[in-house]
Amino acid sequence: MSGTKIVIDTDILSMFAKVGAVLAEVCDHLAHSEDGIQALAEAHTLVEQHDERWWEAEISRLRGVLLLRQPGTPQAEAEAWLQRALDVACRQEAKSLELRAACGSSRGNGRRRTTC
C-alpha cells in the first residue's frame, strides 16, 4: 500500500469518528440521547478497530455526558466514560480535551475527577 493511500485511509477514518462525535452533539441538543449514544458507539468501534485515536477522548467524554442525561443509566457507567476521556486526553497531552473532560464530569455530579 502506498504512503498516500495510508494517509487518505487514516484521514477518512478520523473524519468518520469526528462525524460520529458531531452527530452525537446534535442529538444531545435535540434531546435524542439514545441516537447520540448509538452514533458514539459506532465511532468508538472505528477507533478500536483501526487504532485511530485522534477523537477517542472526545467520543468518550460525549458518551459519558449523554449517559448522565439518559434516565435509568447507572451513574458509575457514565463516570467511567468521563474518567476514560480524561485519561486519554492526559495520555495524549491534549490539554483542551482534558479540560473538556473535566468540565463534562463536573456537570454530572459536582465531584472533581482525577487529573494528570
Secondary structure, DSSP 4 states (H G I P E B T S, - for coil): --HHHHHHHHHHHHHHHHHHHHHHHHHHHTT-HHHHHHHHHHHHHHHHHHT--TTHHHHHHHHHHHHHHSTT--HHHHHHHHHHHHHHHHHTT-HHHHHHHHHHHHHHHSPPPP--
